[in-house]
Amino acid sequence: MTARDLIEELEYAISINGNEDVEVRLAQQPKWAFEYTIDEAVTVKVEDDEGFNPCNEEKAPICVYLSEGSQIGYLPELVSSELGW
């Protein structure tokens, strides 16, 4: 997923919520799915002389990482279904 893809999804979510802010959560583990809050987001620019790029991007070695916050509980079945889990 790219930043633009994420921005589009967030803008869509806000628009269908009457232009009010929405909560963003993280889903993990398809077999025993849990949901988490997101603690923070950081942007990382990798500068490596050997060309190693953990972001796996050819254009620019920049990634946004989201850190896992608190575990809320099991992921609702509706969400698992939407994710194809």
N, CA and C of each residue as an Amber inpcrd file, in Angstrom:
protein
   255
   0.8530000  -1.1750000   0.0000000   0.0000000   0.0000000   0.0000000
   0.8910000   1.2260000   0.0000000   0.5070000   2.2090000  -0.7880000
   1.2540000   3.4610000  -0.8200000   0.5730000   4.4990000   0.0790000
   1.2830000   5.5800000   0.3330000   0.7160000   6.6730000   1.1350000
  -0.5300000   7.2260000   0.4550000  -0.5010000   7.3590000  -0.8680000
  -1.6750000   7.8760000  -1.5860000  -2.8640000   6.9350000  -1.4370000
  -2.6140000   5.6140000  -1.5170000  -3.6930000   4.6390000  -1.3210000
  -4.3180000   4.8180000   0.0620000  -3.4640000   4.9570000   1.0720000
  -3.9380000   5.1270000   2.4390000  -4.7040000   6.4400000   2.5980000
  -4.1850000   7.5080000   2.0290000  -4.8650000   8.8060000   2.1040000
  -6.2440000   8.7200000   1.4660000  -6.3340000   8.0760000   0.3100000
  -7.6310000   7.9230000  -0.3590000  -8.6260000   7.1740000   0.5220000
  -8.1780000   6.0980000   1.1540000  -9.0670000   5.3140000   2.0210000
  -9.5010000   6.1360000   3.2310000  -8.5720000   6.8810000   3.8190000
  -8.9040000   7.7140000   4.9720000  -9.8670000   8.8320000   4.5900000
  -9.6280000   9.4710000   3.4450000 -10.5340000  10.5330000   2.9890000
 -11.9300000   9.9780000   2.7150000 -12.0030000   8.7770000   2.1440000
 -13.2930000   8.1350000   1.8980000 -14.0120000   7.8720000   3.2220000
 -13.2780000   7.3290000   4.1990000 -13.8670000   7.0290000   5.5080000
 -14.4080000   8.2980000   6.1620000 -13.6580000   9.3780000   6.0910000
 -14.1030000  10.6480000   6.6680000 -15.3330000  11.1700000   5.9280000
 -15.3310000  11.0520000   4.6110000 -16.4630000  11.5760000   3.8320000
 -17.7550000  10.8290000   4.1410000 -17.6950000   9.5100000   4.3080000
 -18.9250000   8.7640000   4.6180000 -19.3090000   8.8720000   6.0810000
 -18.4480000   9.5110000   6.8720000 -18.7520000   9.7650000   8.2790000
 -19.1570000  11.2270000   8.4830000 -19.7080000  11.8440000   7.4490000
 -20.1700000  13.2310000   7.5630000 -19.0590000  14.2280000   7.7720000
 -17.8780000  13.9500000   7.2040000 -16.6820000  14.7850000   7.3460000
 -16.2000000  14.9080000   8.7850000 -16.5890000  13.9510000   9.6130000
 -16.0760000  13.8700000  10.9920000 -14.8880000  12.9140000  11.0120000
 -13.9780000  13.1190000  11.9380000 -12.7930000  12.2750000  12.0740000
 -13.1880000  10.8290000  12.3660000 -12.3190000   9.8920000  12.0370000
 -12.5660000   8.4650000  12.2650000 -11.3620000   7.8360000  12.9700000
 -11.6240000   6.7840000  13.7150000 -10.5690000   6.0280000  14.3930000
  -9.8340000   5.1670000  13.3600000  -8.5170000   5.0380000  13.5050000
  -7.7100000   4.1720000  12.6410000  -7.1460000   3.0680000  13.5100000
  -7.3280000   1.8260000  13.0620000  -6.8440000   0.6690000  13.8250000
  -6.0230000  -0.2440000  12.9410000  -5.3620000  -1.1730000  13.5690000
  -4.5030000  -2.1290000  12.8790000  -5.0400000  -3.5300000  13.1230000
  -5.2010000  -4.3050000  12.0600000  -5.6440000  -5.6970000  12.1780000
  -4.4410000  -6.6030000  11.9450000  -4.3230000  -7.6500000  12.7620000
  -3.2010000  -8.5870000  12.6300000  -3.6650000 -10.0190000  12.7770000
  -2.8620000 -10.9280000  12.2390000  -3.0120000 -12.3730000  12.4160000
  -4.3330000 -12.9180000  11.8650000  -4.4030000 -13.2350000  10.5900000
  -5.6620000 -13.7270000  10.0170000  -6.2770000 -14.9320000  10.7330000
  -5.4680000 -15.8540000  11.2500000  -6.0370000 -17.0480000  11.8880000
  -6.6840000 -16.7440000  13.2410000  -6.0400000 -15.9280000  14.0450000
  -6.5800000 -15.4970000  15.3470000  -6.5280000 -13.9840000  15.3600000
  -7.3970000 -13.3860000  14.5640000  -7.3090000 -11.9560000  14.2910000
  -7.6130000 -11.0890000  15.5120000  -6.7380000 -10.1210000  15.7360000
  -6.9030000  -9.1310000  16.7950000  -6.8890000  -7.7500000  16.1730000
  -7.4280000  -6.7830000  16.9120000  -7.3340000  -5.3940000  16.4840000
  -6.5580000  -4.6100000  17.5270000  -5.8110000  -3.6090000  17.0320000
  -4.9380000  -2.8040000  17.8780000  -5.1280000  -1.3240000  17.5660000
  -4.8440000  -0.5010000  18.5390000  -4.7270000   0.9250000  18.2570000
  -3.3830000   1.1320000  17.5650000  -3.2090000   2.2910000  16.9500000
  -1.9270000   2.6550000  16.3620000  -1.3060000   3.6820000  17.2930000
  -0.1000000   3.3760000  17.7620000   0.5630000   4.2320000  18.7380000
   1.1240000   5.4900000  18.0880000   1.8600000   5.3210000  16.9980000
   2.4160000   6.4680000  16.3050000   2.8150000   6.0870000  14.8870000
   3.0960000   7.0890000  14.0860000   3.5740000   6.8870000  12.7190000
   4.8950000   7.6320000  12.5800000   5.8560000   7.0080000  11.9020000
   7.1420000   7.6490000  11.6610000   7.5220000   7.4650000  10.1940000
   8.2110000   8.4620000   9.6610000   8.7240000   8.3930000   8.3040000
  10.2190000   8.1430000   8.3910000  10.6880000   7.1570000   7.6280000
  12.0940000   6.7660000   7.6550000  12.6660000   6.8820000   6.2490000
  13.7920000   7.5530000   6.1420000  14.5050000   7.6100000   4.8690000
  15.7890000   6.8140000   5.0410000  15.9370000   5.7910000   4.2280000
  17.1020000   4.9140000   4.3230000  18.1850000   5.4270000   3.3900000
  19.3600000   5.6530000   3.9350000  20.4990000   6.0580000   3.1240000
  21.6040000   5.0500000   3.3560000  21.7950000   4.1710000   2.3730000
  22.7420000   3.0810000   2.4950000  23.6130000   3.0570000   1.2430000
  24.9100000   3.1420000   1.4310000  25.8380000   3.1840000   0.2990000
  25.7960000   1.9180000  -0.5480000  25.4340000   0.7850000   0.0340000
  25.4100000  -0.4770000  -0.6990000  24.0950000  -0.6820000  -1.4450000
  23.2000000   0.2610000  -1.3520000  21.9440000   0.1610000  -2.0750000
  20.8900000  -0.6670000  -1.3730000  21.1170000  -1.0800000  -0.1290000
  20.1150000  -1.8560000   0.6110000  18.9510000  -0.9680000   0.9710000
  17.7470000  -1.4170000   0.6360000  16.5530000  -0.6210000   0.8900000
  15.4760000  -1.5190000   1.4870000  15.2960000  -1.4860000   2.8080000
  14.2910000  -2.3480000   3.4270000  12.8640000  -1.9910000   3.0280000
  12.6850000  -0.8190000   2.4340000  11.3530000  -0.4010000   2.0080000
  10.9420000  -1.0490000   0.6940000  11.8710000  -1.6980000   0.0160000
  11.6130000  -2.3990000  -1.2450000  11.0220000  -1.4860000  -2.3140000
  11.4550000  -0.2820000  -2.3420000  10.9940000   0.6570000  -3.3580000
  12.1580000   1.0390000  -4.2480000  11.9360000   1.0250000  -5.5410000
  12.9920000   1.4070000  -6.4700000  13.1100000   2.9160000  -6.6070000
  12.0050000   3.6290000  -6.4410000  11.9990000   5.0740000  -6.6710000
  12.6820000   5.8540000  -5.5600000  12.3350000   5.5850000  -4.3120000
  12.8950000   6.3290000  -3.1910000  12.8710000   5.4580000  -1.9420000
  13.9510000   5.4610000  -1.2010000  14.0220000   4.6370000   0.0090000
  13.3460000   5.2880000   1.2090000  12.0680000   5.5720000   1.0600000
  11.3140000   6.2110000   2.1370000  10.1050000   5.3550000   2.4720000
   9.8960000   5.1010000   3.7590000   8.7470000   4.3250000   4.2230000
   8.1000000   5.0260000   5.4020000   6.8210000   4.7840000   5.5650000
   6.1040000   5.2210000   6.7640000   5.7950000   3.9630000   7.5560000
   6.1950000   3.9500000   8.8170000   5.9310000   2.8180000   9.7000000
   4.8880000   3.2140000  10.7320000   3.9590000   2.3100000  10.9850000
   2.9430000   2.5060000  12.0150000   3.2710000   1.5560000  13.1530000
   3.3660000   2.0710000  14.3670000   3.6800000   1.1960000  15.4910000
   2.4000000   0.7240000  16.1730000   2.4370000  -0.5270000  16.5770000
   1.3010000  -1.1450000  17.2740000   1.1090000  -0.4950000  18.6250000
  -0.1330000  -0.1480000  18.9200000  -0.4610000   0.4160000  20.2210000
  -1.0010000  -0.6610000  21.1320000  -2.1520000  -0.4370000  21.7170000
  -2.7700000  -1.3880000  22.6440000  -3.6680000  -2.3720000  21.9120000
  -3.6700000  -3.6040000  22.3980000  -4.5760000  -4.5980000  21.8450000
  -5.9840000  -4.3100000  22.3560000  -6.9260000  -4.1970000  21.4310000
  -8.3100000  -3.9020000  21.7960000  -9.0630000  -5.1950000  22.0780000
  -8.8370000  -6.1940000  21.2810000  -9.5280000  -7.4690000  21.4350000
  -9.5560000  -8.1990000  20.1110000 -10.4280000  -9.1960000  20.0110000
 -10.5540000  -9.9340000  18.7670000 -11.1300000  -9.0440000  17.6800000
 -10.6690000  -9.2500000  16.4700000 -11.1480000  -8.4900000  15.3270000
 -12.5790000  -8.9050000  15.0150000 -13.5000000  -7.9610000  14.8500000
 -14.8770000  -8.3190000  14.5120000 -14.9480000  -9.1130000  13.2000000
 -15.8530000 -10.0630000  13.1270000 -15.9970000 -10.9250000  11.9550000
 -16.2280000 -10.1170000  10.6820000 -16.9950000  -9.0400000  10.7690000
 -17.2480000  -8.1920000   9.6130000 -15.9460000  -7.6680000   9.0150000
 -15.0120000  -7.2510000   9.8790000 -13.7320000  -6.7300000   9.4210000
 -12.9020000  -7.8400000   8.8000000 -12.8570000  -9.0080000   9.4410000
 -12.1300000 -10.1550000   8.8820000 -12.6460000 -10.4820000   7.4960000
 -13.9500000 -10.4600000   7.3350000 -14.5690000 -10.7530000   6.0550000
 -14.1620000  -9.7240000   4.9940000 -14.2090000  -8.4400000   5.3610000
 -13.8180000  -7.3770000   4.4170000 -12.3560000  -7.5050000   4.0040000
 -11.5030000  -7.9780000   4.9100000 -10.0820000  -8.1680000   4.6040000
  -9.8290000  -9.4670000   3.8330000 -10.8500000 -10.2850000   3.7070000
 -10.6820000 -11.5610000   3.0100000 -10.0110000 -12.6220000   3.8550000
 -10.1160000 -12.4720000   5.1820000  -9.5090000 -13.4350000   6.1000000
 -10.5340000 -14.4540000   6.4780000
